[in-house]
Amino acid sequence: MDLRELSDEIEPISARYANAIGVERDDTWFLLKLQEEVGELTQAFLMLTGRARTKGRTEEERDADFRAELADVLCHVVLMARNHGVDLETEIERKWLAWKR
């Protein structure tokens, strides 16, 4: 799956979520939601690496939480880019893949 396909797949899920809880997905929401997800990723990482309380979660559960939070962060980056009309594939090629040469 490429990033454009991913964007098309997750957009309606995000819209349904926002509608169900009654929030407007404006520019501020996209940024704050991404920040929230990065915080959850940080917590999952700290728990996984033994730097925070495990809250009774097994190592397998903590690993699954970490992987799930990585997916959340990626999806919210893709959603934010979509909201701002940013073609991430083009930007990745320009910013990162240019160094392949």
Biopython code that builds the backbone (N, CA, C, O; Angstrom):
import numpy as np
from Bio.PDB.StructureBuilder import StructureBuilder

atoms = [
    (1, "MET", "N", (0.850, -1.181, 0.000)),
    (1, "MET", "CA", (0.000, 0.000, 0.000)),
    (1, "MET", "C", (0.891, 1.238, 0.000)),
    (1, "MET", "O", (1.836, 1.332, 0.784)),
    (2, "ASP", "N", (0.585, 2.186, -0.883)),
    (2, "ASP", "CA", (1.360, 3.425, -0.879)),
    (2, "ASP", "C", (0.671, 4.450, 0.026)),
    (2, "ASP", "O", (-0.435, 4.219, 0.514)),
    (3, "LEU", "N", (1.334, 5.575, 0.238)),
    (3, "LEU", "CA", (0.814, 6.576, 1.173)),
    (3, "LEU", "C", (-0.495, 7.194, 0.691)),
    (3, "LEU", "O", (-1.357, 7.526, 1.505)),
    (4, "ARG", "N", (-0.654, 7.353, -0.614)),
    (4, "ARG", "CA", (-1.913, 7.901, -1.132)),
    (4, "ARG", "C", (-3.067, 6.945, -0.864)),
    (4, "ARG", "O", (-4.154, 7.362, -0.463)),
    (5, "GLU", "N", (-2.818, 5.658, -1.089)),
    (5, "GLU", "CA", (-3.848, 4.658, -0.796)),
    (5, "GLU", "C", (-4.167, 4.637, 0.695)),
    (5, "GLU", "O", (-5.330, 4.577, 1.094)),
    (6, "LEU", "N", (-3.129, 4.689, 1.501)),
    (6, "LEU", "CA", (-3.329, 4.725, 2.950)),
    (6, "LEU", "C", (-4.179, 5.921, 3.341)),
    (6, "LEU", "O", (-5.114, 5.787, 4.130)),
    (7, "SER", "N", (-3.868, 7.077, 2.802)),
    (7, "SER", "CA", (-4.630, 8.293, 3.082)),
    (7, "SER", "C", (-6.103, 8.105, 2.731)),
    (7, "SER", "O", (-6.985, 8.471, 3.509)),
    (8, "ASP", "N", (-6.362, 7.536, 1.567)),
    (8, "ASP", "CA", (-7.747, 7.304, 1.138)),
    (8, "ASP", "C", (-8.471, 6.309, 2.050)),
    (8, "ASP", "O", (-9.677, 6.424, 2.268)),
    (9, "GLU", "N", (-7.735, 5.342, 2.574)),
    (9, "GLU", "CA", (-8.330, 4.327, 3.445)),
    (9, "GLU", "C", (-8.636, 4.871, 4.840)),
    (9, "GLU", "O", (-9.679, 4.555, 5.412)),
    (10, "ILE", "N", (-7.741, 5.681, 5.386)),
    (10, "ILE", "CA", (-7.915, 6.112, 6.779)),
    (10, "ILE", "C", (-8.744, 7.377, 6.934)),
    (10, "ILE", "O", (-9.280, 7.629, 8.013)),
    (11, "GLU", "N", (-8.861, 8.179, 5.879)),
    (11, "GLU", "CA", (-9.630, 9.429, 5.975)),
    (11, "GLU", "C", (-11.070, 9.193, 6.449)),
    (11, "GLU", "O", (-11.503, 9.847, 7.397)),
    (12, "PRO", "N", (-11.823, 8.285, 5.825)),
    (12, "PRO", "CA", (-13.202, 8.103, 6.291)),
    (12, "PRO", "C", (-13.289, 7.539, 7.707)),
    (12, "PRO", "O", (-14.263, 7.797, 8.415)),
    (13, "ILE", "N", (-12.291, 6.779, 8.123)),
    (13, "ILE", "CA", (-12.285, 6.250, 9.492)),
    (13, "ILE", "C", (-12.115, 7.395, 10.479)),
    (13, "ILE", "O", (-12.810, 7.457, 11.493)),
    (14, "SER", "N", (-11.192, 8.299, 10.181)),
    (14, "SER", "CA", (-10.972, 9.459, 11.033)),
    (14, "SER", "C", (-12.193, 10.365, 11.065)),
    (14, "SER", "O", (-12.567, 10.878, 12.120)),
    (15, "ALA", "N", (-12.807, 10.557, 9.917)),
    (15, "ALA", "CA", (-14.008, 11.404, 9.847)),
    (15, "ALA", "C", (-15.138, 10.808, 10.679)),
    (15, "ALA", "O", (-15.832, 11.534, 11.392)),
    (16, "ARG", "N", (-15.328, 9.491, 10.593)),
    (16, "ARG", "CA", (-16.368, 8.819, 11.391)),
    (16, "ARG", "C", (-16.091, 8.968, 12.877)),
    (16, "ARG", "O", (-17.003, 9.235, 13.660)),
    (17, "TYR", "N", (-14.833, 8.795, 13.264)),
    (17, "TYR", "CA", (-14.434, 8.935, 14.661)),
    (17, "TYR", "C", (-14.767, 10.348, 15.164)),
    (17, "TYR", "O", (-15.379, 10.511, 16.220)),
    (18, "ALA", "N", (-14.364, 11.345, 14.406)),
    (18, "ALA", "CA", (-14.612, 12.732, 14.810)),
    (18, "ALA", "C", (-16.103, 13.023, 14.896)),
    (18, "ALA", "O", (-16.556, 13.700, 15.819)),
    (19, "ASN", "N", (-16.854, 12.521, 13.950)),
    (19, "ASN", "CA", (-18.295, 12.722, 13.953)),
    (19, "ASN", "C", (-18.934, 12.056, 15.168)),
    (19, "ASN", "O", (-19.826, 12.628, 15.795)),
    (20, "ALA", "N", (-18.483, 10.857, 15.498)),
    (20, "ALA", "CA", (-19.059, 10.115, 16.621)),
    (20, "ALA", "C", (-18.825, 10.810, 17.953)),
    (20, "ALA", "O", (-19.670, 10.742, 18.846)),
    (21, "ILE", "N", (-17.676, 11.484, 18.093)),
    (21, "ILE", "CA", (-17.408, 12.157, 19.373)),
    (21, "ILE", "C", (-17.693, 13.661, 19.308)),
    (21, "ILE", "O", (-17.548, 14.370, 20.304)),
    (22, "GLY", "N", (-18.096, 14.135, 18.134)),
    (22, "GLY", "CA", (-18.520, 15.528, 18.011)),
    (22, "GLY", "C", (-17.399, 16.545, 17.985)),
    (22, "GLY", "O", (-17.531, 17.621, 18.569)),
    (23, "VAL", "N", (-16.286, 16.225, 17.314)),
    (23, "VAL", "CA", (-15.204, 17.202, 17.191)),
    (23, "VAL", "C", (-15.041, 17.628, 15.740)),
    (23, "VAL", "O", (-15.287, 16.866, 14.805)),
    (24, "GLU", "N", (-14.622, 18.866, 15.593)),
    (24, "GLU", "CA", (-14.318, 19.396, 14.264)),
    (24, "GLU", "C", (-12.841, 19.150, 13.983)),
    (24, "GLU", "O", (-11.981, 19.531, 14.777)),
    (25, "ARG", "N", (-12.558, 18.530, 12.881)),
    (25, "ARG", "CA", (-11.173, 18.250, 12.511)),
    (25, "ARG", "C", (-10.607, 19.453, 11.754)),
    (25, "ARG", "O", (-10.536, 19.455, 10.525)),
    (26, "ASP", "N", (-10.211, 20.460, 12.506)),
    (26, "ASP", "CA", (-9.602, 21.637, 11.891)),
    (26, "ASP", "C", (-8.080, 21.512, 11.996)),
    (26, "ASP", "O", (-7.568, 20.514, 12.503)),
    (27, "ASP", "N", (-7.366, 22.523, 11.517)),
    (27, "ASP", "CA", (-5.901, 22.474, 11.531)),
    (27, "ASP", "C", (-5.344, 22.190, 12.923)),
    (27, "ASP", "O", (-4.404, 21.410, 13.075)),
    (28, "THR", "N", (-5.923, 22.822, 13.928)),
    (28, "THR", "CA", (-5.448, 22.642, 15.293)),
    (28, "THR", "C", (-5.681, 21.216, 15.763)),
    (28, "THR", "O", (-4.818, 20.624, 16.411)),
    (29, "TRP", "N", (-6.850, 20.661, 15.439)),
    (29, "TRP", "CA", (-7.149, 19.291, 15.856)),
    (29, "TRP", "C", (-6.129, 18.317, 15.287)),
    (29, "TRP", "O", (-5.641, 17.446, 16.007)),
    (30, "PHE", "N", (-5.799, 18.449, 13.998)),
    (30, "PHE", "CA", (-4.841, 17.524, 13.390)),
    (30, "PHE", "C", (-3.499, 17.575, 14.107)),
    (30, "PHE", "O", (-2.892, 16.531, 14.350)),
    (31, "LEU", "N", (-3.031, 18.758, 14.446)),
    (31, "LEU", "CA", (-1.753, 18.882, 15.145)),
    (31, "LEU", "C", (-1.837, 18.327, 16.560)),
    (31, "LEU", "O", (-0.958, 17.580, 16.990)),
    (32, "LEU", "N", (-2.893, 18.689, 17.282)),
    (32, "LEU", "CA", (-3.017, 18.229, 18.666)),
    (32, "LEU", "C", (-3.229, 16.723, 18.739)),
    (32, "LEU", "O", (-2.712, 16.069, 19.645)),
    (33, "LYS", "N", (-3.978, 16.172, 17.804)),
    (33, "LYS", "CA", (-4.192, 14.724, 17.788)),
    (33, "LYS", "C", (-2.878, 14.004, 17.505)),
    (33, "LYS", "O", (-2.602, 12.969, 18.113)),
    (34, "LEU", "N", (-2.072, 14.526, 16.605)),
    (34, "LEU", "CA", (-0.760, 13.946, 16.346)),
    (34, "LEU", "C", (0.095, 14.001, 17.611)),
    (34, "LEU", "O", (0.762, 13.026, 17.958)),
    (35, "GLN", "N", (0.074, 15.133, 18.290)),
    (35, "GLN", "CA", (0.846, 15.279, 19.525)),
    (35, "GLN", "C", (0.377, 14.277, 20.575)),
    (35, "GLN", "O", (1.194, 13.684, 21.279)),
    (36, "GLU", "N", (-0.925, 14.090, 20.679)),
    (36, "GLU", "CA", (-1.466, 13.099, 21.614)),
    (36, "GLU", "C", (-0.922, 11.708, 21.288)),
    (36, "GLU", "O", (-0.502, 10.973, 22.182)),
    (37, "GLU", "N", (-0.933, 11.361, 20.023)),
    (37, "GLU", "CA", (-0.460, 10.037, 19.614)),
    (37, "GLU", "C", (1.035, 9.881, 19.848)),
    (37, "GLU", "O", (1.475, 8.794, 20.223)),
    (38, "VAL", "N", (1.826, 10.919, 19.642)),
    (38, "VAL", "CA", (3.259, 10.847, 19.934)),
    (38, "VAL", "C", (3.462, 10.635, 21.434)),
    (38, "VAL", "O", (4.355, 9.892, 21.842)),
    (39, "GLY", "N", (2.645, 11.281, 22.245)),
    (39, "GLY", "CA", (2.722, 11.059, 23.694)),
    (39, "GLY", "C", (2.406, 9.622, 24.062)),
    (39, "GLY", "O", (3.076, 9.035, 24.912)),
    (40, "GLU", "N", (1.388, 9.049, 23.428)),
    (40, "GLU", "CA", (1.045, 7.652, 23.692)),
    (40, "GLU", "C", (2.155, 6.714, 23.211)),
    (40, "GLU", "O", (2.432, 5.701, 23.854)),
    (41, "LEU", "N", (2.787, 7.047, 22.089)),
    (41, "LEU", "CA", (3.920, 6.261, 21.609)),
    (41, "LEU", "C", (5.075, 6.335, 22.615)),
    (41, "LEU", "O", (5.716, 5.324, 22.905)),
    (42, "THR", "N", (5.329, 7.513, 23.132)),
    (42, "THR", "CA", (6.385, 7.690, 24.128)),
    (42, "THR", "C", (6.110, 6.838, 25.355)),
    (42, "THR", "O", (7.007, 6.162, 25.860)),
    (43, "GLN", "N", (4.884, 6.869, 25.831)),
    (43, "GLN", "CA", (4.522, 6.062, 26.994)),
    (43, "GLN", "C", (4.706, 4.573, 26.702)),
    (43, "GLN", "O", (5.258, 3.843, 27.524)),
    (44, "ALA", "N", (4.249, 4.126, 25.542)),
    (44, "ALA", "CA", (4.384, 2.716, 25.174)),
    (44, "ALA", "C", (5.858, 2.320, 25.082)),
    (44, "ALA", "O", (6.239, 1.234, 25.519)),
    (45, "PHE", "N", (6.681, 3.194, 24.517)),
    (45, "PHE", "CA", (8.115, 2.924, 24.407)),
    (45, "PHE", "C", (8.754, 2.832, 25.791)),
    (45, "PHE", "O", (9.539, 1.921, 26.057)),
    (46, "LEU", "N", (8.423, 3.763, 26.659)),
    (46, "LEU", "CA", (8.986, 3.745, 28.005)),
    (46, "LEU", "C", (8.586, 2.482, 28.757)),
    (46, "LEU", "O", (9.405, 1.889, 29.459)),
    (47, "MET", "N", (7.342, 2.074, 28.616)),
    (47, "MET", "CA", (6.894, 0.840, 29.259)),
    (47, "MET", "C", (7.608, -0.378, 28.674)),
    (47, "MET", "O", (8.029, -1.272, 29.407)),
    (48, "LEU", "N", (7.738, -0.404, 27.359)),
    (48, "LEU", "CA", (8.369, -1.535, 26.680)),
    (48, "LEU", "C", (9.834, -1.687, 27.075)),
    (48, "LEU", "O", (10.335, -2.804, 27.205)),
    (49, "THR", "N", (10.510, -0.573, 27.262)),
    (49, "THR", "CA", (11.948, -0.605, 27.547)),
    (49, "THR", "C", (12.270, -0.557, 29.043)),
    (49, "THR", "O", (13.426, -0.380, 29.427)),
    (50, "GLY", "N", (11.254, -0.714, 29.876)),
    (50, "GLY", "CA", (11.478, -0.778, 31.317)),
    (50, "GLY", "C", (11.779, 0.547, 31.970)),
    (50, "GLY", "O", (12.379, 0.585, 33.044)),
    (51, "ARG", "N", (11.378, 1.632, 31.345)),
    (51, "ARG", "CA", (11.636, 2.962, 31.897)),
    (51, "ARG", "C", (10.391, 3.602, 32.499)),
    (51, "ARG", "O", (10.411, 4.766, 32.898)),
    (52, "ALA", "N", (9.305, 2.829, 32.560)),
    (52, "ALA", "CA", (8.053, 3.311, 33.157)),
    (52, "ALA", "C", (7.321, 2.108, 33.742)),
    (52, "ALA", "O", (7.637, 0.958, 33.435)),
    (53, "ARG", "N", (6.350, 2.395, 34.579)),
    (53, "ARG", "CA", (5.533, 1.312, 35.151)),
    (53, "ARG", "C", (4.888, 0.513, 34.026)),
    (53, "ARG", "O", (4.466, 1.083, 33.019)),
    (54, "THR", "N", (4.812, -0.775, 34.190)),
    (54, "THR", "CA", (4.218, -1.628, 33.158)),
    (54, "THR", "C", (2.708, -1.753, 33.318)),
    (54, "THR", "O", (2.032, -2.260, 32.424)),
    (55, "LYS", "N", (2.176, -1.297, 34.442)),
    (55, "LYS", "CA", (0.734, -1.336, 34.719)),
    (55, "LYS", "C", (0.166, -2.746, 34.555)),
    (55, "LYS", "O", (-0.979, -2.930, 34.143)),
    (56, "GLY", "N", (0.997, -3.733, 34.889)),
    (56, "GLY", "CA", (0.558, -5.116, 34.837)),
    (56, "GLY", "C", (0.499, -5.719, 33.443)),
    (56, "GLY", "O", (0.035, -6.847, 33.273)),
    (57, "ARG", "N", (0.965, -4.976, 32.441)),
    (57, "ARG", "CA", (0.941, -5.459, 31.052)),
    (57, "ARG", "C", (2.100, -6.434, 30.846)),
    (57, "ARG", "O", (3.205, -6.204, 31.337)),
    (58, "THR", "N", (1.847, -7.509, 30.128)),
    (58, "THR", "CA", (2.905, -8.457, 29.810)),
    (58, "THR", "C", (3.837, -7.837, 28.771)),
    (58, "THR", "O", (3.516, -6.816, 28.162)),
    (59, "GLU", "N", (4.990, -8.466, 28.580)),
    (59, "GLU", "CA", (5.914, -7.968, 27.563)),
    (59, "GLU", "C", (5.261, -8.013, 26.178)),
    (59, "GLU", "O", (5.446, -7.100, 25.374)),
    (60, "GLU", "N", (4.511, -9.059, 25.906)),
    (60, "GLU", "CA", (3.825, -9.176, 24.616)),
    (60, "GLU", "C", (2.794, -8.060, 24.435)),
    (60, "GLU", "O", (2.670, -7.497, 23.347)),
    (61, "GLU", "N", (2.064, -7.745, 25.488)),
    (61, "GLU", "CA", (1.072, -6.665, 25.424)),
    (61, "GLU", "C", (1.767, -5.318, 25.229)),
    (61, "GLU", "O", (1.303, -4.479, 24.456)),
    (62, "ARG", "N", (2.877, -5.120, 25.932)),
    (62, "ARG", "CA", (3.613, -3.864, 25.787)),
    (62, "ARG", "C", (4.196, -3.726, 24.390)),
    (62, "ARG", "O", (4.212, -2.628, 23.833)),
    (63, "ASP", "N", (4.672, -4.822, 23.818)),
    (63, "ASP", "CA", (5.175, -4.794, 22.449)),
    (63, "ASP", "C", (4.036, -4.488, 21.470)),
    (63, "ASP", "O", (4.214, -3.697, 20.543)),
    (64, "ALA", "N", (2.888, -5.099, 21.667)),
    (64, "ALA", "CA", (1.730, -4.835, 20.804)),
    (64, "ALA", "C", (1.284, -3.380, 20.935)),
    (64, "ALA", "O", (0.932, -2.749, 19.938)),
    (65, "ASP", "N", (1.297, -2.845, 22.154)),
    (65, "ASP", "CA", (0.933, -1.438, 22.365)),
    (65, "ASP", "C", (1.888, -0.516, 21.612)),
    (65, "ASP", "O", (1.455, 0.440, 20.970)),
    (66, "PHE", "N", (3.180, -0.802, 21.692)),
    (66, "PHE", "CA", (4.187, 0.005, 21.005)),
    (66, "PHE", "C", (3.944, -0.003, 19.499)),
    (66, "PHE", "O", (3.948, 1.048, 18.858)),
    (67, "ARG", "N", (3.736, -1.181, 18.943)),
    (67, "ARG", "CA", (3.500, -1.290, 17.499)),
    (67, "ARG", "C", (2.219, -0.563, 17.091)),
    (67, "ARG", "O", (2.177, 0.088, 16.047)),
    (68, "ALA", "N", (1.179, -0.676, 17.912)),
    (68, "ALA", "CA", (-0.087, 0.006, 17.613)),
    (68, "ALA", "C", (0.078, 1.518, 17.648)),
    (68, "ALA", "O", (-0.489, 2.227, 16.816)),
    (69, "GLU", "N", (0.851, 2.013, 18.607)),
    (69, "GLU", "CA", (1.056, 3.462, 18.699)),
    (69, "GLU", "C", (1.897, 3.982, 17.536)),
    (69, "GLU", "O", (1.676, 5.100, 17.071)),
    (70, "LEU", "N", (2.860, 3.185, 17.058)),
    (70, "LEU", "CA", (3.597, 3.582, 15.848)),
    (70, "LEU", "C", (2.635, 3.748, 14.677)),
    (70, "LEU", "O", (2.740, 4.700, 13.904)),
    (71, "ALA", "N", (1.696, 2.811, 14.555)),
    (71, "ALA", "CA", (0.698, 2.901, 13.475)),
    (71, "ALA", "C", (-0.170, 4.139, 13.649)),
    (71, "ALA", "O", (-0.480, 4.814, 12.668)),
    (72, "ASP", "N", (-0.569, 4.449, 14.881)),
    (72, "ASP", "CA", (-1.377, 5.648, 15.118)),
    (72, "ASP", "C", (-0.634, 6.910, 14.700)),
    (72, "ASP", "O", (-1.206, 7.786, 14.052)),
    (73, "VAL", "N", (0.645, 7.001, 15.071)),
    (73, "VAL", "CA", (1.429, 8.188, 14.720)),
    (73, "VAL", "C", (1.533, 8.319, 13.202)),
    (73, "VAL", "O", (1.323, 9.402, 12.656)),
    (74, "LEU", "N", (1.855, 7.227, 12.526)),
    (74, "LEU", "CA", (1.962, 7.279, 11.073)),
    (74, "LEU", "C", (0.643, 7.711, 10.446)),
    (74, "LEU", "O", (0.631, 8.566, 9.561)),
    (75, "CYS", "N", (-0.453, 7.136, 10.889)),
    (75, "CYS", "CA", (-1.753, 7.492, 10.307)),
    (75, "CYS", "C", (-2.091, 8.952, 10.550)),
    (75, "CYS", "O", (-2.657, 9.606, 9.674)),
    (76, "HIS", "N", (-1.756, 9.474, 11.721)),
    (76, "HIS", "CA", (-2.069, 10.877, 11.985)),
    (76, "HIS", "C", (-1.142, 11.823, 11.228)),
    (76, "HIS", "O", (-1.551, 12.936, 10.896)),
    (77, "VAL", "N", (0.075, 11.418, 10.951)),
    (77, "VAL", "CA", (0.934, 12.212, 10.064)),
    (77, "VAL", "C", (0.316, 12.248, 8.671)),
    (77, "VAL", "O", (0.243, 13.307, 8.047)),
    (78, "VAL", "N", (-0.126, 11.094, 8.188)),
    (78, "VAL", "CA", (-0.741, 11.021, 6.858)),
    (78, "VAL", "C", (-2.009, 11.867, 6.812)),
    (78, "VAL", "O", (-2.247, 12.566, 5.827)),
    (79, "LEU", "N", (-2.821, 11.815, 7.857)),
    (79, "LEU", "CA", (-4.048, 12.623, 7.888)),
    (79, "LEU", "C", (-3.742, 14.114, 7.908)),
    (79, "LEU", "O", (-4.410, 14.900, 7.236)),
    (80, "MET", "N", (-2.736, 14.500, 8.678)),
    (80, "MET", "CA", (-2.376, 15.918, 8.738)),
    (80, "MET", "C", (-1.871, 16.398, 7.380)),
    (80, "MET", "O", (-2.227, 17.487, 6.931)),
    (81, "ALA", "N", (-1.046, 15.587, 6.731)),
    (81, "ALA", "CA", (-0.555, 15.940, 5.399)),
    (81, "ALA", "C", (-1.723, 16.083, 4.430)),
    (81, "ALA", "O", (-1.767, 17.033, 3.649)),
    (82, "ARG", "N", (-2.651, 15.164, 4.473)),
    (82, "ARG", "CA", (-3.827, 15.225, 3.595)),
    (82, "ARG", "C", (-4.611, 16.513, 3.834)),
    (82, "ARG", "O", (-5.036, 17.176, 2.888)),
    (83, "ASN", "N", (-4.797, 16.857, 5.096)),
    (83, "ASN", "CA", (-5.543, 18.067, 5.453)),
    (83, "ASN", "C", (-4.881, 19.324, 4.890)),
    (83, "ASN", "O", (-5.559, 20.292, 4.546)),
    (84, "HIS", "N", (-3.562, 19.300, 4.800)),
    (84, "HIS", "CA", (-2.819, 20.469, 4.314)),
    (84, "HIS", "C", (-2.429, 20.361, 2.842)),
    (84, "HIS", "O", (-1.701, 21.207, 2.324)),
    (85, "GLY", "N", (-2.913, 19.323, 2.177)),
    (85, "GLY", "CA", (-2.618, 19.170, 0.757)),
    (85, "GLY", "C", (-1.167, 18.845, 0.458)),
    (85, "GLY", "O", (-0.655, 19.194, -0.606)),
    (86, "VAL", "N", (-0.508, 18.183, 1.386)),
    (86, "VAL", "CA", (0.899, 17.829, 1.208)),
    (86, "VAL", "C", (0.981, 16.412, 0.641)),
    (86, "VAL", "O", (0.412, 15.477, 1.205)),
    (87, "ASP", "N", (1.678, 16.263, -0.457)),
    (87, "ASP", "CA", (1.931, 14.956, -1.049)),
    (87, "ASP", "C", (3.172, 14.390, -0.367)),
    (87, "ASP", "O", (4.297, 14.747, -0.717)),
    (88, "LEU", "N", (2.964, 13.512, 0.602)),
    (88, "LEU", "CA", (4.086, 12.994, 1.379)),
    (88, "LEU", "C", (5.084, 12.222, 0.530)),
    (88, "LEU", "O", (6.290, 12.298, 0.765)),
    (89, "GLU", "N", (4.595, 11.488, -0.442)),
    (89, "GLU", "CA", (5.527, 10.728, -1.278)),
    (89, "GLU", "C", (6.492, 11.668, -2.000)),
    (89, "GLU", "O", (7.693, 11.402, -2.061)),
    (90, "THR", "N", (5.973, 12.751, -2.538)),
    (90, "THR", "CA", (6.823, 13.730, -3.211)),
    (90, "THR", "C", (7.806, 14.360, -2.230)),
    (90, "THR", "O", (8.983, 14.529, -2.546)),
    (91, "GLU", "N", (7.324, 14.703, -1.052)),
    (91, "GLU", "CA", (8.194, 15.343, -0.056)),
    (91, "GLU", "C", (9.264, 14.390, 0.461)),
    (91, "GLU", "O", (10.391, 14.806, 0.729)),
    (92, "ILE", "N", (8.919, 13.123, 0.600)),
    (92, "ILE", "CA", (9.910, 12.137, 1.041)),
    (92, "ILE", "C", (10.975, 11.962, -0.032)),
    (92, "ILE", "O", (12.164, 11.875, 0.276)),
    (93, "GLU", "N", (10.557, 11.910, -1.272)),
    (93, "GLU", "CA", (11.532, 11.805, -2.361)),
    (93, "GLU", "C", (12.451, 13.020, -2.381)),
    (93, "GLU", "O", (13.661, 12.885, -2.564)),
    (94, "ARG", "N", (11.873, 14.214, -2.192)),
    (94, "ARG", "CA", (12.663, 15.441, -2.234)),
    (94, "ARG", "C", (13.602, 15.546, -1.034)),
    (94, "ARG", "O", (14.771, 15.902, -1.185)),
    (95, "LYS", "N", (13.092, 15.238, 0.148)),
    (95, "LYS", "CA", (13.846, 15.471, 1.379)),
    (95, "LYS", "C", (14.775, 14.317, 1.749)),
    (95, "LYS", "O", (15.910, 14.553, 2.162)),
    (96, "TRP", "N", (14.318, 13.091, 1.608)),
    (96, "TRP", "CA", (15.077, 11.935, 2.062)),
    (96, "TRP", "C", (15.751, 11.175, 0.922)),
    (96, "TRP", "O", (16.951, 10.905, 0.970)),
    (97, "LEU", "N", (14.983, 10.839, -0.083)),
    (97, "LEU", "CA", (15.513, 9.951, -1.117)),
    (97, "LEU", "C", (16.496, 10.634, -2.046)),
    (97, "LEU", "O", (17.201, 9.965, -2.800)),
    (98, "ALA", "N", (16.554, 11.951, -2.003)),
    (98, "ALA", "CA", (17.560, 12.670, -2.774)),
    (98, "ALA", "C", (18.957, 12.285, -2.343)),
    (98, "ALA", "O", (19.907, 12.429, -3.113)),
    (99, "TRP", "N", (19.097, 11.800, -1.127)),
    (99, "TRP", "CA", (20.408, 11.421, -0.590)),
    (99, "TRP", "C", (20.882, 10.064, -1.121)),
    (99, "TRP", "O", (22.018, 9.663, -0.866)),
    (100, "LYS", "N", (20.017, 9.354, -1.857)),
    (100, "LYS", "CA", (20.430, 8.084, -2.444)),
    (100, "LYS", "C", (21.447, 8.255, -3.543)),
    (100, "LYS", "O", (22.243, 7.356, -3.815)),
    (101, "ARG", "N", (21.419, 9.418, -4.178)),
    (101, "ARG", "CA", (22.271, 9.669, -5.359)),
    (101, "ARG", "C", (23.712, 9.763, -5.022)),
    (101, "ARG", "O", (24.541, 9.969, -5.908)),
]
sb = StructureBuilder()
sb.init_structure("model")
sb.init_model(0)
sb.init_chain("A")
sb.init_seg("    ")
for serial, (resi, resn, name, xyz) in enumerate(atoms, 1):
    if name == "N":
        sb.init_residue(resn, " ", resi, " ")
    sb.init_atom(name, np.array(xyz, "f"), 0.0, 1.0, " ", f" {name:<3s}", serial, name[0])
structure = sb.get_structure()
